[in-house]
């Protein structure tokens, strides 16, 4: 461990005001995009299921059957 | 392999297998790399603790460029071979690349202020990275600008290929012009020029970031394929009704 104490760690040698926001922004943005991507997938899954019901068949369009 | 992946159903099965592994690499890699960088790595003799911003800034910059390169290759594949999945891989990559580029720009500003005395300077490296961000935004906007996904895909793929000239400009900007930004110190012909105590956490974070990209790709490409199939199904249903 490089740091002597928790206070030392949080102070970041006097540059806490730059270092912690950098880490916080990166984390927030990455988590945000992961969340948005999940929401988008759930929406697409719902759309797909609805379109399948409306089409009244097993749902797999012929062109995507393996 | 290449042709097999043009089949969306098979591609989705592969994505489902990859997803938990990619998520694991992302979480472990980012936690270990950033934890190491924050807790155990030494400060820089000139920059002090601010050098820890590098553990986010540099992998984010690499990802911004790596994802753009992946997007350009996928776009070329889509244009040349009409590979339907490649087009959706490119489309799904853009927001992830844009987000990493944004993180690079923001953390760069937070690092520039204490070290250079300025949040931003119009220097070659910074400006070319800002242009990369705008190209990502333009690419995403172009996809939304057409009603017909075939035309949108073509236009976006061409933009992605044209924009690829920016990648060597970013990489060599620090050699071609006098800039504030420091020159390359990891990817050089002579090998890395930084100490292993700093290099390792950097590389592990970069690996975690790659995992994050692949993980999001498995989510986003699946979403793209399902919406496209839903569209085809609706269209087919509407045609059936007209036929009755």
Interface residues (C-beta under 8 A of the other chain):
Chain A: X1 X2 X3 X9 X12 X13 X14 X15 X18 X19 X21 X22 X23 X25 X26 X29 X30 X33 X34 X36 X37 X38 X40 X41 X43 X44 X45 X47 X48 X50 X51 X52 X54 X55 X56 X59 X60 X61 X63 X64 X65 X66
Chain B: X7 X8 X9 X10 X30 X34 X38 X39 X40 X41 X42 X43 X48 X49 X50 X52 X53 X56 X57 X60 X95 X96 X99 X102 X103 X106 X107 X110 X111 X113 X114 X212 X215 X216 X219 X220 X222 X223 X224 X226 X227 X229 X230 X231 X232 X233 X234 X236 X237 X240
